[in-house]
Amino acid sequence: MTKTIIRVQSPEGTKRVDVYESDTLSSLYDKIHHEFDIDESRRNEWTLYSDRNKNLPISHSKSTRALEIVSHGDIIYLFQSAPIANPDLDHGEEDDVDAELAKQDGLISRDRDPQLCHHGPSGKCIHCVPVESYDLDYLKKINPSIKYISFNAYLKKLHEGGNKAKYLSLENLNCKIKPGCKEHPAWPKGICNKCQPPTIYLNQQVYRHVDNIMFENGQIVEKFLNYWRRSGNQRVGFLFGRYEAYDGIPLGIKAVVSAIYEPPQITTESSVQLELPDPNEEKVFAMAKKLGLKCVGWIFTDLLRDDTGKGVVKHYRGDAKTFFLSSDECIMAGYFQNKFKNYSRYSSDGYFGSKFVTVVVTGDSNNQIHFEGYQVSNQCASLVRDECIIPTYDVPQLAYIRESSNEKYIPDVYFREKDQYNNEVTKIARPLPVEYLILDLPAAFAKEPTYTFNEGNLAKEPFPIENRADIGESQDFNSLKSYMKQFPPYRFIDAMSDFHLLIFLVTNQTVSIESTIDTLLDAIKSKNAQKANEWAKTPEWSTIEHFLVEGTSTVMVEEWQCEMCTYLNEDTFNECQMCQTPRIRN
């Protein structure tokens, strides 16, 4: 059988492919896909061309002979085309900040070195030419040094740097057996190289999806911390804000926090249990979206009062001698990062990693309240998603990789560390120090305070925060009446520009304002007082004003019955006010 040899050129290099008389264009594609090791699920993303300028595409025809198109010694070209939309994949919208940074080169300017540069002021040499945003060796030498490159700098590195010849494609780590393999019985009776997930070697992630966390003003966290100050119990909240470009690192991103939402939770001095599912989550998130905000992270306290007189709180975490995040907290952070994905055009799944951040409020080495920011690595998030990792019982800084069972196959996970002789050794992750999973990032307050919502000093008695009935703060029409008395009519928009008040308005079950709330939210977003005053004339607000004038005795208050003692409690309480039995939500 006559054999014809052609060359196929791609961004990854050139390879020879044998073509026979019996080959069709379809089988030619199959050969080339195999030669370049292109995954079967992504083969529709690649197209062959007869010319380098992509003017003459080669079809996938099963009837046309390949030798009718190509001849011995020809060069054809393989290029990646736009991915075909798949409704089963999770394709969301990329954040605006990613689109903004993608247009920038990210080059780091350097001044002329008076000792090393021997050219004129307008010249450039190796000592002063701009440096790429992903040059980590240079970033570590500057003052202050930069430990991680930004995610968009990482994309530049893949696209333009040392891997210039590689395809820019981001792949999410898979820790599960690929379903549908027909070459053997299902696990645990069989497994093969095609369906078995690869062995995982944990590496320190060189980039961060978010490089800085900035609270718009100190009042945001002061309100959050007041719960701990009044009760002594820990607290969890969700951070709502936006992502913006951050100039502290080349092509960096910062999470700007405008408000904190406190979901239903049961708290003690040493623990927090979220009451899931949160019945108001969908309404709160929808409201935030209309205000131009999104959930950018979560925050929790780990504070103990210091009775020794050294400071305000005890210091027992947050450095190399203690721990940064516990394994429980790493797993929870991984859960949230999987829930709040970072959408990316460069991933076949439609997403890669997450911008969701973790903020810990704890005591520093000076026994003062301190804020620490973290993310977990993409490897950690994948291990959490595929249920491969669990916490240890008594050592917070250690996690544990599950072992395979008849119900589930778990791939081997390894990490590298130095032994007592300073030799690098590989160990299986049972147990696993969580420091291999953590990325730290600074959390601070804006130098010039800004306010998406009203300033706290506008009202001596701010509107109560949601889900705080256990410390005597209730969101109801009585509290709304007291709050509104502090604002004259011409400052209606200032009164409404309160995140927690808006939550009450959209979640209360007495007066529905869903049909008109968009007008108010748009007025607050654009700070349009006239538009807010127009909303104040709607029937919905008139009904609310009626309750404020007449009193709230006519308002129906929903109740729930304790399953232990049958006492009827108001809906705002999360535990029985008679016997303290936790509420069980159906």
N, C-alpha and C positions, 0 to 999 in steps of 0.2 A: 504494500500500500504506500503510495507516494506521500511523503511528509514535507510540509511547508513550514518554515520557521519565520515567525514574525516577532517584532519587539513591541512591548506595551510600556509606554512611559506614563508615570503617575507622579504626584508630588512626593511619593515615598521612594521613587527610584524607577529603574528600567529592568524589566524581566523578559526572558524569551518564553514563547509559548508555541507548542507544536500544533499545527492545524492539518487535519486530514481531509480527503475528498468528501467523506461522509459527514463532516461537521457542518451543522447549521449555525446561523448567527446566535441562536439561543444557547446551543452547546458551547460556542465560543465564549459567551458571557460566563457560563458555568466554570469553564477552565480558568478564566482570568480571575474570577472571584476566589476560586480555590488557591490559585497561585499567590494572590495578594492577601490571603487569609481574611477575607471579608465575611463577617458574620451573616448567616443566612437571613436573619430578620432585618438586615439593613441593606440587602442587595439592590433593592429598588431605588436606593439613594445614589447609585453610581451609573454613569453613562459613558460609553465609548464614542470617540470622535475620530474621524479620519484626518482632521487637521488640528493644529495646536490652538487655533483661535475659536474652536468650538462652533464652527459654522456648519459642519457636516456630521451630524450625529449618526451613529450606527444603530439600527433597530434591533429588537429582540426576536425577530422573525424566526419561527420554527420551520418555515418552508424554504427560505432563501439559503443557499449554500454559502458558507463563509468565504470560499475561494472566489466567489463572484465579486466580493468587495475588497478582499486583501490578496496580496501576492507575496511571494517569497522575498524576505528582506524588508518588507514594509514596516513602518512605525505607525502605530495608532496610539491614541491618548485616552487615558482614564481620568475622569474628573468626577468630583462629588457634586451632584445636583441638589436642589432644594429637597429636604425630606418630605415624603408623602404624609399627609395628615392621617393620623390614626385616632379614631374617636375613643379607643380604649386607653390611650395614654393620657397622662395628666399634664396637658399643655395649658398653662395659664399665661398671664401677661407679665413680661419682664418689668422690673421696677424702672421708673423714669431715670433714676440716678445711674443705672447701668447703661442705658442708652446715651446719657450725657457723657459718661466717662469713656465709653467706647470710641467717641470722636476725638479724644485727646491722645497725644503721643506719650505723655507721662514722663518725658525726659527730665532728668535732674540737672539743673544748671550748676556749673562750677566756675568760681572766679579764677582769674589768672594767678598762678603761684609765682611770687616774686623770686623764689630761689630756683625753681625747676623750669619755669617757662622762659625761653630765650627769644621770643618773638614780640612783635609789636602789640599794641592794645587791641587791635582788630583781628589778630590772628588766633588760631586755635592749635593745640597740640594734644598729645596723649594725656598730658597732666591736667588739662582744663576743658577738654571736650565734654559735652553733656553725657551723663551716664544713664543707662536704661533703668526704668523703674523697678525692674526685677533683679538688679545686681545686689544680691543679699550681702556679698562680701563688703561692698562699699557701704551699704546701709548700716552694717554693724560697726563700722569704723567712725561714722560721724557722731557728733555729740548734740543731742542725746541719741544713742544708738537705736536702731529699729530691729526688732527681733523677728518680725514676720513681714512678708510682702503682702500687699493687698490682693484680693481675688482678681481684680481687673488687671493688675500687673502680672499676675500668674497667667492669665489668658494671653497677655502680650508675649510672655515668655514661650508659651506653647506655639504661638502663631509666628513669632518673629525671631525668637532667640535660638538657643542651641538645638532645639528640636524643630528647626524651620522646615525640615523636609517631612515632618510628620503631619498627619491629618489632625485638625483641631476638632477633636471629638471627646467629650467628657462622658465617662462611663461610671454609673453608680455601682458600688460594691454589692454583689449578691451573695448571700450566705445560705441560700436554700437550694435544694435539689431542683434542677430544671424539670418541670412536669412534662408528661407525654412521651417519655422514652419507651420505645417498643422493643428494645433489644434484650430486655430482661424483666423479671417480675419487679413489682414496686418494692420500695424500701419497707421493711428491713431484709427482704429476701434477695435483693439485688441492687447493684449500683455500678456505674461505669464512668469512664473518664469524660464522656460527653455530657452527662447530667450531674456529675459530682461537682459541688462548688470548690473553688481552689483553696489551698491552704493560705491562711492570712498572716502576714507579717506586719505587725503594728509599727508605723513610722510616725515620727513627729511631723505634723502637718506644717508645711512651710508658709502657708498663706492663711489669711482670715477673711471671712465673708464680710465682717464688720470690724472696723479698726478703732472705734471710739464710741462711748455712750455718753450723751450729754443731756442732763435734765435742764429744761428751760429756766427753772427757778427753784429756789430752795423750798418754797411753800408746798410744792407737789409732794416731796418726801416727808416734810414735817407733818402734814395731815395723815400720811400713811403711818408714820411712827407713833402718832398719838394713840393709836390702838394699843401698842405695846406699853406705852407709858401709863395708860389707864388700867390695863388688865394684867400686865406681866406676861401675857401669852404671845406666842409667835404669830406671824401673819404672812399671807401670800397675796400678791396682786399681779395683775397683768398690765404691762406698760403699753400705752397707746401713744403713737406719735408718727414719725415719718423718717425716711432715710434721705440723707443729703450727702453731697460731696464733702470730704474732710481733707483739709490742706495740710494736716500734720504728717501725712505719709503719701508718697506718690500714688495717685489714682485711688485714694482711700475713701471709705464710706463711714459715716457716723449715724448712729441711731439717736434721733432727737426725741426726747420724751416730753409729752404735753400733759398727760394725765395718767392716773392709775385707777383701774377698775378692780374692786375687791369682790371675788365670786363667793357664793355660799361655802362656808367652811366651818369645821369644828376644830377649835384651837385649844392647846394646853401650853404650859411653860416650856415644853420640850418637843412639841410636835404639831403638825397641821394636817388635817384630813380634808381634802376637797370633796364637796358633795356633788358628785357627778351622776347624771348629766346636769349641767346648770340650765334651769328652765328659761333663763333670760339671756343666755349667751348669744343666740341668733339675733335678737333685737338690739343688743348692745353693739355687736360687731357691725350690724347694718347701719346703725346710727352713726358710729364712728366713721364708717366709709363715706357717708354723706357729708361728714365734716372734713373730709380729706385726710383722715387718720387711719392707721392700721395697727394691728397688734405687733409690736416690734420686739417684745420680750416679756419676761416675768421677773418678779422681785420677791424675795422672801427674807424674813429676819431670822437671825440666830444670835439672840442677845440674852445675856444674863447680867443682872445688876451686880456691880462690884461693891461688896460690903467692907472691903479692906481699907477704903479711903484713897486708893491709888488713882482712881478715876471713876468714870461713869459706869463702864461695863467691863466684864472680864475679857481677857485676850486668851483664846484657846484654839484658834484656827487662823489660817491665812498666811502661813509661812512654811519654809522647808522643814522646820522641826515638828510641825503639826500636820495639817492637811489643808488643801485649798477647797476642794469639793469632795463630799463623801460619795461613795459608790451609788447610794440611793439618789443623791442629787444629780449625779452624772446621768443615770438612767432616766430620771424625770426630764432633764434637759434634752436628752436624746429623743424622748417621746415628743416633746414640744417642737423640736427642730424637724422631726419627721412630719408633724402636723402642719407646720408653717414652712412650706418649701420655698426654695429660691428658684424661680423659673428662669430657664436659660435656653437660648436658641441652639447652643452647642451640644446639648444632650439629646440623645435619641428618646429618652424618657420624657423630655420636656422640662425637667428640673434637675438641679444639681446642688446639693448642700442646702444651707438655710442661713438667713440673716437673723434668725431669732436669737436673742441674747439672754443671758442669765445674770442677774444682779443679786449679790449677797450683802445684807446689812449685818455687820458683826463688829466685834471690838478689835482695834488695832493694837500695836505694841505699846502705845501710850494710854491704853485703856479708854480710848475715845471711840465714838461711833464712826464707822468707816464703811465705805461702799467699794465693793470689788466686782469687776465684770469678767464674765467668762463665756466661752462657747465650748462645746465638745466637738471633737473632730468628726469628719464625715464617716470615717471608719467606725467610730463609736456609735453614731446614729444608725448605721446599717446593722450593727450587732444588736442594738436595741430593737430596731424594727423587726428583725427576724428572730427575736426572742432567744438570742444566744448568750446573753450576759445577765448575771444576777448579782445582787449585793452580798457581801459577807455579813455575818451576824454581829461581830464584835469589833472589827477593825475598819473604821470608816474609809481609810485610804486604800482599801483593797476591794477589788471586784473579783468575780469568778466566772470563767467560761463554762457553760453547761457541758455535760458529756452526752454523747449520742445515746439514744434509747430506741426501743422498737417503734415508738411513735414519731420520732424526729431525729434526723441526721444533723449533727453539729460539726462544722469543719474545725480542724485544728487551728488554733490561734497562738502565735508566738510573739515574743518581744525580745529585744536585745538590751543587755546591760553589762557593765564591767564588773568583773569579779575582784577578789581581794588582791590579785596580782596585776590589776589594771588591764586584763585581757577581756575583749568583748566576747560574751557568750550568749547563746540563744536559749531561751527558756520558754516552756509552754505556759500559757496564761492561766494557770490554776495554782495559786491566785494571780491576780493582775494588778499592779500598782496603777491607780487611776491617773497618775501624772502623765501616762502615755496617751491619755484620751483628752486632755484639757488644753485649751488655748486661753490665755489670759488677755484681757484688754482693759484699758483705763475707763473708769466711770467717774464723771465729775459734773460740775455745774457751770452754766454759762457765765462768762465774765460780766457780760451785760445781760441781766435777766430779761427774758421775753415772756409774753403771756398769750397763749392761744385762747385761753379763757380768762375770766375776769381776775383782777388782782385780789388776793385774799383780804387786803385791808379795806376793801369797799364795804364789807359787812362785818360787824362785830361778832355776829353769830352766823357762821357759814352754814350752808345747807348740809344736813347730816349725810354721811357716807353710807352707801348701800351695805346691807347684810351685817349691821353692827348692833342689832337688837340686844345681843348678850351683854353689851356695856351701856345700855340705855339710850342708844341713838336709833331712832326710828324714822324712816321716810314715810310721812303721811301728810294729810292736809293740814293738820295742826302745825307741824314743823314748817310747811310751805307758807302758812299764814304768817308765822313769826318772821320768817325769812323775808317775805315780800314787803313787810312793814318798814324795812330798812332802806327801801329804794323809792324815791319819788317817781311819779308816772313817766317823766321824761327820761329816766334812766332804765327803762324797761329792758333794753338790750343788755345792759350790764347785769341786771338780775338774772336774765335767762342764760347768760354766758357762764354757766357753771356746769361742769361735766356731770356731776352727781345729781344735780337737779334734772338735767336732761334725761338721765337714766330713769329717774322716778317717773317723769312724764311719759316715756315710751313703754314703761313696764307696768304702770299701775293698771289695775283691773276695774277701776271705777269709771273713769272717763277715757274713752278711746280717742286718741288724736292722730291716728295713723294717716288719715286722709289729708291732713294739712301740715303735718310735722315737717315735711320737706321744705316748706316755705320758711319756717323758723330756723331750721338747720342751715339753710343757704344764707339767711340773714346773718347768723352768727359767724359762719365761715368767711363771709365777705365783709363783716363788721358794718352792716348796713342797718342803721337805726330805724330809718323810715320803713324798711321792709319788715322789721321786727314789730314796729307799731301797727302795721297793717295786719299782721298775724294776731295781735292782741284784740282785734275786733272780730275774730272768727267765733262761731257758736261754741266751738270746743273750749276756748279760753273763757268765754262768758260762763259756761257751765262750771268750770273750775272756780272762777271768781264767786259764783253763787255759793259754792261750798265754803269758800273762805269767809264770806260775809255771814252766812247763816249758821256757820259752825259745821262740824263734821259728824254730828250725832246721827244724821240721816244717811250717812255713807255706810254701805254694807261692807263689813270687814270679814274677809275670808278666814276660816278657821280650819284647823286639823286636829284630829283626835289622837291622843297618845294611845299606842297599842298596849302599854303596860298598865296605866292607871285610868285610862279613858277620859282624862282631863282635856277640855277644849282649849287649845292654844291659838293665839293669833298667827296668821300666816307668816309674819316676819320672823318668828322665832324658829331656831334650828334645833332646839331641845325643849323638852317638856318643862314648863315653869313650875310644875308641882313635884315631879320625881326625877328631873334631870335626865330622863331617857332620851338619847339622840333620836331626832326625827328620821323616819324611814320614808323616803320619797318613792312613789310608785313609778 
